[in-house]
Amino acid sequence: MPYSHLNQPLVVANVHSLVTDILANTISFNETMDKLNGLYYPFMNHLNTELFYTQPVLAFFSSTQAIVGDTYPENVIWDHDKTKRFINILSCYKNDIENERQAFIYQESQNKRELECYVNNLSNHYSRLLFIRIDLKYAKETRHHVSIEDFDCHMRKFRELVSNKKTCFEYLQGNAWALEQGGVEGGLHCHLLLMYDGSKIQNDWYLAREVGEKWKMVTGGLGEYYNYHDKKTKQDYERNGKLGIGMIHQNNPIEVENALRTALYLTKPEKVDQYLKVKVSGMRTFGHGTFRTAKRRGLPPISK
């Protein structure tokens, strides 16, 4: 990958991976030196003090600055001596990086419990729910145009459409979403779960496509999506006894169990390499709708 063409999220993802590889001793000295020479200038060029970075990225910045100081980034050459010093200094941040990793695992565990309760409440309330799973992302050929600020803006606009419950969101009864970022490829994406009233709407493939097209509209054509609801994909899941999308019937325990498993993919504590490496201030990376509404049977009215 030509480092000079990396955009902000991609260069940050590469820096994050470099640091974790160094601390895990899974990268050679020469490869480290090559990557430092490729990544340092684009990283400094994209650096924005108003954004929030992961501990590995902060460790990269602090360690490099301790060595090269105020030298113009384009003039910095990472030779054998500088690279060795960088690796030595980086080890001082190992505890901070591990603490952040553990905090992520704990938060994902909390999110998992919260989402499980939410989905169970909905499944227990509706006799039929249409489960839609779709991944919202950016086309490979255009994602270098997308910054973390763009992603945050696109997601806010998209969630507003979901909340308005118009067009393809009309019969929506529940939703959950999780923002993630790939490893070295650095692709920003959203795992989305939508749960519709199954007595009102049935065509899951068509509905998923409509949702995906809304995402493309919000992103101005930069976005693309993965629709899990084509016939072959669903048949593969069904063959393996794991079909948890489409129409889920409350009186079918296997369907309900599979649907819950599908939902909980959004919150997997073991996916420690998938969290965002850079964030906008106040940016949420996980959320779901509210179950308690005045319309639901057996619940006291909501005070205003």
C-alpha positions as CSV (number, residue, x, y, z in Angstrom):
1,M,0.0,0.0,0.0
2,P,1.5,3.4,-1.0
3,Y,1.8,5.2,2.3
4,S,1.7,8.7,0.7
5,H,-1.9,8.0,-0.4
6,L,-3.2,6.9,3.0
7,N,-6.0,9.1,4.3
8,Q,-6.5,9.9,8.0
9,P,-8.3,6.7,9.2
10,L,-6.0,4.4,7.1
11,V,-2.7,5.9,8.3
12,V,-3.9,5.8,11.9
13,A,-4.9,2.2,11.5
14,N,-1.5,1.4,10.1
15,V,0.3,3.2,12.9
16,H,-1.9,1.3,15.5
17,S,-1.0,-2.0,13.9
18,L,2.7,-1.2,13.8
19,V,2.9,-0.4,17.5
20,T,0.9,-3.5,18.5
21,D,3.1,-5.7,16.2
22,I,6.3,-4.2,17.7
23,L,5.1,-4.8,21.3
24,A,4.0,-8.4,20.4
25,N,7.4,-9.1,18.7
26,T,5.7,-10.1,15.5
27,I,7.5,-7.8,13.2
28,S,11.2,-7.7,12.2
29,F,13.6,-4.7,12.9
30,N,14.0,-4.0,9.2
31,E,10.3,-4.0,8.5
32,T,9.8,-1.7,11.5
33,M,12.3,0.7,10.0
34,D,10.7,0.6,6.6
35,K,7.2,1.2,8.1
36,L,8.5,4.1,10.2
37,N,9.9,5.7,7.1
38,G,6.6,5.2,5.2
39,L,4.2,6.1,8.0
40,Y,5.8,8.9,10.0
41,Y,5.3,11.8,7.5
42,P,1.7,11.0,6.5
43,F,0.8,10.5,10.1
44,M,2.2,13.9,11.1
45,N,0.5,15.4,8.1
46,H,-2.9,14.2,9.2
47,L,-2.4,14.7,12.9
48,N,-5.3,16.7,14.5
49,T,-5.2,17.6,18.2
50,E,-9.0,17.8,18.3
51,L,-9.4,14.1,17.6
52,F,-9.1,11.2,20.1
53,Y,-6.6,8.5,19.3
54,T,-6.0,5.0,20.8
55,Q,-3.1,4.4,23.2
56,P,-0.9,2.7,20.6
57,V,-1.3,5.7,18.3
58,L,-0.5,8.1,21.2
59,A,2.5,6.0,22.1
60,F,3.7,6.3,18.5
61,F,3.4,10.0,18.6
62,S,5.1,10.5,22.0
63,S,7.9,8.0,21.2
64,T,8.7,9.6,17.8
65,Q,8.6,13.1,19.2
66,A,11.1,12.1,21.9
67,I,13.6,11.3,19.2
68,V,13.1,13.8,16.4
69,G,11.5,16.7,18.3
70,D,10.5,19.6,16.1
71,T,12.3,18.4,13.0
72,Y,10.1,18.9,9.9
73,P,8.5,15.5,9.3
74,E,9.5,15.5,5.6
75,N,13.1,15.8,6.7
76,V,13.0,12.8,9.2
77,I,14.8,9.6,8.1
78,W,14.4,6.6,10.4
79,D,17.8,5.0,10.4
80,H,19.0,2.0,12.5
81,D,19.8,4.2,15.5
82,K,16.5,6.1,15.6
83,T,14.5,3.0,15.0
84,K,16.2,1.2,17.9
85,R,15.6,4.1,20.2
86,F,11.9,4.3,19.1
87,I,11.4,0.6,19.9
88,N,13.0,1.0,23.3
89,I,10.9,4.1,24.2
90,L,7.7,2.4,23.0
91,S,8.0,-0.3,25.6
92,C,7.4,2.3,28.3
93,Y,3.8,2.6,27.0
94,K,3.0,-1.2,27.2
95,N,0.9,-0.9,30.4
96,D,-1.2,2.0,29.1
97,I,-1.9,0.1,25.9
98,E,-2.9,-3.1,27.8
99,N,-5.1,-1.1,30.1
100,E,-7.0,0.4,27.2
101,R,-7.4,-3.1,25.7
102,Q,-8.9,-4.4,28.9
103,A,-11.2,-1.4,29.1
104,F,-12.4,-2.1,25.6
105,I,-13.1,-5.8,26.5
106,Y,-15.0,-4.8,29.6
107,Q,-17.1,-2.2,27.8
108,E,-17.9,-4.7,25.0
109,S,-19.0,-7.2,27.7
110,Q,-21.3,-4.5,29.2
111,N,-22.7,-3.7,25.7
112,K,-23.3,-7.4,25.1
113,R,-25.4,-7.8,28.2
114,E,-27.3,-4.6,27.5
115,L,-28.1,-5.7,23.9
116,E,-29.1,-9.2,24.9
117,C,-31.6,-7.8,27.4
118,Y,-33.0,-5.4,24.7
119,V,-33.4,-8.0,22.0
120,N,-34.9,-10.5,24.5
121,N,-37.5,-7.9,25.5
122,L,-38.5,-7.3,21.9
123,S,-38.6,-11.0,21.1
124,N,-40.8,-11.7,24.1
125,H,-43.2,-8.9,23.1
126,Y,-43.8,-9.5,19.4
127,S,-45.1,-12.8,18.0
128,R,-43.1,-12.2,14.8
129,L,-40.1,-9.9,14.2
130,L,-38.3,-9.4,10.9
131,F,-34.6,-9.3,11.6
132,I,-32.5,-7.4,9.1
133,R,-28.7,-7.5,9.3
134,I,-26.6,-5.2,7.0
135,D,-23.1,-3.9,7.0
136,L,-22.7,-0.2,6.0
137,K,-19.2,0.7,4.7
138,Y,-17.4,2.6,2.0
139,A,-16.3,1.4,-1.5
140,K,-12.7,0.4,-1.7
141,E,-12.0,2.8,-4.5
142,T,-13.5,5.8,-2.7
143,R,-12.8,5.3,1.0
144,H,-9.6,7.3,0.8
145,H,-11.8,10.3,0.5
146,V,-13.5,9.6,3.9
147,S,-12.2,11.1,7.1
148,I,-13.4,10.1,10.6
149,E,-15.3,13.4,10.7
150,D,-17.1,12.4,7.5
151,F,-18.0,8.9,9.0
152,D,-19.4,10.5,12.1
153,C,-21.4,13.0,10.1
154,H,-22.8,10.2,7.8
155,M,-23.7,8.0,10.8
156,R,-25.5,10.9,12.6
157,K,-27.6,11.6,9.5
158,F,-28.3,7.9,8.9
159,R,-29.4,7.4,12.5
160,E,-31.7,10.4,12.2
161,L,-33.4,8.7,9.3
162,V,-33.8,5.5,11.4
163,S,-35.3,7.5,14.2
164,N,-37.8,9.2,12.0
165,K,-39.3,5.8,11.1
166,K,-40.3,6.9,7.6
167,T,-40.0,5.1,4.2
168,C,-38.1,1.8,4.7
169,F,-38.0,2.4,8.5
170,E,-41.8,2.8,8.9
171,Y,-42.5,-0.4,10.8
172,L,-39.2,-0.5,12.7
173,Q,-39.6,-1.7,16.3
174,G,-36.0,-2.0,17.4
175,N,-32.4,-1.3,16.2
176,A,-28.8,-1.6,17.2
177,W,-25.5,-0.5,15.6
178,A,-21.8,-0.8,16.2
179,L,-19.1,1.2,14.5
180,E,-15.8,-0.5,13.8
181,Q,-12.6,-0.2,11.9
182,G,-10.5,-2.8,10.1
183,G,-6.9,-3.5,10.9
184,V,-4.2,-2.4,8.4
185,E,-6.8,-1.8,5.7
186,G,-8.5,0.6,8.2
187,G,-11.9,0.4,6.6
188,L,-14.6,2.2,8.6
189,H,-17.9,0.4,8.8
190,C,-21.1,-0.1,10.8
191,H,-22.8,-3.4,11.7
192,L,-26.5,-2.6,11.7
193,L,-29.4,-4.6,13.1
194,L,-33.0,-3.7,12.4
195,M,-36.1,-5.4,13.9
196,Y,-39.4,-4.8,12.2
197,D,-43.0,-5.8,13.2
198,G,-43.4,-9.1,11.3
199,S,-47.1,-8.7,11.1
200,K,-46.6,-5.5,9.0
201,I,-43.7,-6.4,6.7
202,Q,-42.2,-9.6,5.3
203,N,-39.7,-9.1,2.4
204,D,-36.4,-8.9,4.2
205,W,-34.1,-8.9,1.1
206,Y,-36.0,-6.0,-0.5
207,L,-36.0,-4.1,2.8
208,A,-32.3,-4.6,3.4
209,R,-31.6,-3.3,-0.1
210,E,-33.7,-0.2,0.6
211,V,-31.8,0.5,3.8
212,G,-28.5,0.1,2.0
213,E,-29.6,2.5,-0.7
214,K,-30.4,5.1,2.0
215,W,-26.8,4.7,3.3
216,K,-25.5,5.3,-0.2
217,M,-27.7,8.4,-0.5
218,V,-26.5,9.8,2.9
219,T,-22.8,9.3,1.9
220,G,-23.2,11.0,-1.4
221,G,-22.4,7.8,-3.3
222,L,-19.2,7.0,-1.3
223,G,-20.9,4.3,0.6
224,E,-21.7,0.7,-0.2
225,Y,-23.3,-2.1,1.8
226,Y,-23.4,-5.8,2.3
227,N,-26.9,-7.4,2.3
228,Y,-27.0,-10.7,4.2
229,H,-30.5,-11.5,2.9
230,D,-29.9,-13.0,-0.5
231,K,-31.2,-16.5,-1.0
232,K,-27.8,-18.3,-1.1
233,T,-26.5,-16.6,2.1
234,K,-29.7,-17.5,4.0
235,Q,-29.6,-21.1,2.7
236,D,-26.0,-21.4,3.9
237,Y,-27.0,-20.2,7.4
238,E,-30.0,-22.5,7.5
239,R,-28.0,-25.5,6.4
240,N,-25.6,-24.9,9.4
241,G,-28.6,-24.4,11.7
242,K,-27.6,-20.8,12.3
243,L,-30.2,-18.8,10.4
244,G,-31.0,-15.8,12.6
245,I,-32.2,-13.2,10.1
246,G,-35.5,-12.8,8.2
247,M,-38.8,-13.7,9.9
248,I,-38.3,-14.8,13.5
249,H,-41.2,-16.4,15.3
250,Q,-41.6,-16.0,19.1
251,N,-42.9,-19.6,19.4
252,N,-39.8,-21.1,17.7
253,P,-37.0,-21.2,20.3
254,I,-34.3,-22.1,17.7
255,E,-35.1,-19.1,15.5
256,V,-35.1,-16.8,18.6
257,E,-31.8,-18.2,19.8
258,N,-30.2,-17.8,16.3
259,A,-31.6,-14.3,16.0
260,L,-30.0,-13.4,19.4
261,R,-26.7,-14.8,18.3
262,T,-26.9,-12.7,15.1
263,A,-27.6,-9.6,17.2
264,L,-24.7,-10.2,19.6
265,Y,-22.2,-10.3,16.8
266,L,-22.3,-6.5,17.2
267,T,-20.7,-6.7,20.6
268,K,-17.9,-9.3,20.6
269,P,-15.3,-8.5,23.3
270,E,-12.7,-10.7,21.4
271,K,-12.8,-8.3,18.4
272,V,-10.1,-6.1,20.0
273,D,-8.5,-5.2,16.7
274,Q,-11.8,-3.8,15.3
275,Y,-12.4,-0.8,17.5
276,L,-12.0,2.7,16.1
277,K,-8.4,3.9,16.1
278,V,-9.4,7.6,15.9
279,K,-12.6,9.3,17.1
280,V,-14.3,12.7,17.0
281,S,-15.1,14.2,20.4
282,G,-18.3,12.7,21.8
283,M,-18.5,10.1,19.1
284,R,-20.6,7.0,20.0
285,T,-19.5,3.6,18.7
286,F,-22.4,1.6,19.9
287,G,-26.1,2.1,20.5
288,H,-29.6,0.7,20.4
289,G,-33.2,1.8,20.5
290,T,-35.4,2.0,23.6
291,F,-37.8,-0.8,24.4
292,R,-40.0,1.0,26.9
293,T,-42.6,2.9,25.0
294,A,-46.2,4.0,25.7
295,K,-47.4,1.7,22.9
296,R,-46.2,-1.5,24.4
297,R,-48.7,-3.7,26.2
298,G,-48.3,-4.1,30.0
299,L,-46.1,-1.1,30.6
300,P,-47.1,1.9,32.7
301,P,-47.5,5.2,30.8
302,I,-44.4,7.3,30.4
303,S,-44.5,10.5,32.3
304,K,-43.6,13.6,30.3
